[in-house]
Amino acid sequence: MIDLHMHTTVSDGTDAPEEIILRVKEAGLSVFSVTDHDAVKGCAIIQEKLRPGDPEFLCGVEFSTKDEKGMYHILGYGYNPASEAIQETIRHGHSLRMEKLQARLDFIRDTFDIRLPEEAVRELFSQDNPGKPHIANLMVKYGYAESKDQAIRNYLNRFHMPNAYVRPEEAIKAILAGDGIPVLAHPFYGNGDQLILGDEMVLRLLHLMDFGLQGVEAFYSGFSPKMREEMLALADRYSLYVTAGSDYHGKNKMVSLGDTGLDAEKSLPGG
């Protein structure tokens, strides 16, 4: 049982890093990785808490990136957390995330007259890597939306800040400089509900491989068997590593630890 894609309270998950270890054991995982957005703090905490006999841990990270051709979530595995290239990219990503946080708050105030209490806003800015789910949960708490999903879909997703992203080449090169392996997360999914298939998917991979991409997340909680099969074929064609991840966020997503589709591998051709 392997799950190399999960989030803690360091980004937009609801389980603290210490709690993730317990959840991983309960799920029967043998290998896991925490891939918080633009952060390695959770990995450092977990490395300190692990004891002999615990599941094997791989240090991870997830960078939200964008360029003129699209949006990409780049996972990094096995890097040196002390690498200056990694640390600089994390600082850059965090800075952009905080800029977007303020811009989103300004947008919902000016566009919808949604005014969150000052105390709640201060708490938001004190968190490690706050994002849309954190704002959405507050909107529900203070009666501006019926659910987190509604808050994101009807309000927060109407805001666009196109230049507030790390570029994919920056993230990939930083991971490589830190002796890590860069992997494209949930490759078929671009921005929001965008689904990328066929020749467009091939062009997407080739574009990122020019920067040094080395792997794809072929097993993912949101993939159908046909999608897994297509991604495995592309990984074989381009000699890319294959990873498996659930994208677990605790209570922020209806996804369970270990829900990667990896147990379906034997049913695929060549499995």
Secondary structure, 3 states (H helix, E strand, C coil): CEECCECCCCCCCCCCHHHHHHHHHHCCCCEEEECCECCCHHHHHHHHHCCCCCCEEEEEEEEEEEECCEEEEEEEECCCCCCHHHHHHHHHHHHHHHHHHHHHHHHHHHHHCCCCCHHHHHHHHHCCCCCHHHHHHHHHHCCCCCCHHHHHHHCHHHCCCCCCCECHHHHHHHHHHCCCEEEECCCCECCCCCECCHHHHHHHHHHHHCCCCCEEEEEECCCCHHHHHHHHHHHHHCCCEEEEECCECHHHCCCCCCCCCHHHHHHCCCC
